[in-house]
Amino acid sequence: MAKVISTLFISADGVAEIDPGWHFPYFDENMGRAVSEDYDTSDTLLLARPTYDSFAGAWPDREAAGGEDAPFAKQIGDMRKVVASRQNLQFTWRNSELIDGELTDAVRALKADPSVKGILIPGSLSVVQQLLAAGLIDELRLLVHPVAARKGRRLFDDGDTAYHLGVTLTEAFPTGVIRVIYTPKTA
């Protein structure tokens, strides 16, 4: 069964809605390596529409430009991209498709599909929150930045039930970013 892995840049106070002002000063080769490792786990990207729009607006051009990030841009261009949206979309980026039906049903089907190696959710906070609530996230891979963003959407919203997490890996980078891989577990 394929794993569903969420990868997020997050501030020390839990904000997972990226602001380039607090994110990019901490991006270095260590974070680049961690991100590459995350993408290497999977052959399918699961994206909310806003994340898809952002990626599709940037990565195909970077691939075509042939710069230093062109190989990574090609890698994610070649991946299957499954997009969660309540609107019909016209896809401009190769290997993109709209989820047919409900998100949780589609993810269960993807997990059970023997041809799927792994499912990676970069960003896409609304998708991550829904799948956490449904118990469908296998790993949370967080790159915790040493900054209190103080505004923006948080990964963990208010709710009635606590999420218990087991730590699989921690790694501290010289920039102060801490990489933490969690696995949700039952209390």
Disulfide bonds with the S-S distance in Angstrom:
none
